[in-house]
Amino acid sequence: QLQLVESGGGSVQPGGSLRLSCAASGFTLDSYCIGWFRQAPGKEREGVSSMDGNGGSTNYADSVKGRFTISRDNAKNTVYLQMNSLKSEDTAVYYCAVSLSYYCSGYVMYEYNYWGQGTQVTVSS
């Protein structure tokens, strides 16, 4: 069964860091586009970052550029989102997703075939 499981969420003070993980089972991630999305209360889900297959081109939303880093470890079949200098506006449920294509086509959600269950990130003093 194809599955994505996120972990690493939690509560942190402004300026702090978290690293989210997304472990895949039932398929290998290395050749596929991966994306991270988030959804804050009362808001639509938005794209945060994406990476083409085989560690190709990366993309970041303007709101996280310079603070977040997407990466993947093919040996562990896991993708990561390193989040630094967190702000209160980063508070949201974060989701990883996989598109069964090599190149990412932005953050068009219907292009992503598999989704994790989400992990809560809360940034508050």
NORCOR-V161976 format. One record per residue. N is the residue number from 0. PSI is psi in radians with two decimals (NA if undefined). OMEGA is omega in degrees with one decimal (999 if undefined). Layout:
n->(N N)
psi->(PSI PSI)
omega->(OMEGA OMEGA)
This chain:
n->(0 1 2 3 4 5 6 7 8 9 10 11 12 13 14 15 16 17 18 19 20 21 22 23 24 25 26 27 28 29 30 31 32 33 34 35 36 37 38 39 40 41 42 43 44 45 46 47 48 49 50 51 52 53 54 55 56 57 58 59 60 61 62 63 64 65 66 67 68 69 70 71 72 73 74 75 76 77 78 79 80 81 82 83 84 85 86 87 88 89 90 91 92 93 94 95 96 97 98 99 100 101 102 103 104 105 106 107 108 109 110 111 112 113 114 115 116 117 118 119 120 121 122 123 124)
psi->(2.29 2.28 2.53 2.29 2.06 2.70 2.96 -0.09 2.99 -2.89 2.41 2.68 2.73 2.41 -0.19 -3.08 2.66 2.66 2.06 2.50 2.64 1.83 2.31 2.54 2.61 -0.17 2.88 2.46 -0.36 -0.57 0.02 2.72 2.36 2.61 2.68 2.35 2.89 2.71 2.02 2.74 2.26 0.10 2.83 2.70 2.41 2.64 2.48 -0.84 2.71 2.77 2.28 2.94 2.73 0.63 0.55 -2.58 2.52 2.76 2.53 2.48 2.57 -0.60 -0.32 -0.06 2.32 -0.18 -0.58 2.59 2.22 2.49 2.95 2.60 1.78 -0.57 -0.56 -0.06 0.80 2.52 2.72 2.73 1.85 2.16 2.02 2.86 0.86 2.54 2.84 -0.57 -0.09 -0.11 2.17 2.99 2.23 2.37 2.42 2.71 2.68 2.32 2.26 0.90 2.76 -0.81 2.43 2.41 1.12 -2.49 0.66 1.92 -0.60 -0.18 -0.22 2.20 -0.55 2.47 2.55 3.12 -0.24 2.62 2.37 2.32 2.16 2.15 1.96 2.56 NA)
omega->(-179.4 -175.1 171.9 -179.1 178.5 173.2 175.3 177.5 179.4 179.5 -178.2 177.0 175.3 -176.6 -178.6 -176.4 171.4 172.4 177.0 176.9 177.6 -177.0 -179.8 173.7 179.9 175.6 178.8 -172.9 -160.1 -174.9 -171.8 172.3 174.7 179.7 171.3 178.3 174.8 178.6 176.8 -179.7 177.2 -178.8 177.2 175.5 -177.5 176.5 -179.1 -177.1 176.8 178.8 176.5 179.3 177.9 176.9 -178.7 -173.5 176.8 179.0 179.4 170.8 -178.4 -175.3 -177.0 -176.2 -179.2 -179.9 -177.6 176.8 176.3 178.6 176.0 175.6 -175.6 -179.8 179.8 -178.3 -172.4 172.7 -174.8 169.0 176.2 -176.9 179.8 178.3 -175.8 -179.8 180.0 -179.5 173.9 179.4 -176.4 166.0 -177.7 -178.0 167.6 -178.1 179.5 172.8 -177.6 173.7 -177.6 -177.0 176.1 177.1 179.5 -176.4 177.6 -167.6 -178.0 176.1 -178.2 -169.7 -177.1 -176.9 170.8 -175.9 179.3 176.1 -174.8 171.8 179.6 179.1 -174.7 175.6 999)
